[in-house]
């Protein structure tokens, strides 16, 4: 288990990046959400 930590960490980082990319593409492709989130406070997205 401990030997897989490095691999698990790499996987977690890559999966987090993929999730962020997906959220970004959804935001950029939806003009209404883009307007809503086009300010500093993104908590309303």
Secondary structure, DSSP 8 states (H G I E B T S, - for coil): -GGGHHHHHHHHHHHHHHHHHHHHHHHHH-HHHHHHTSSS-GGG-
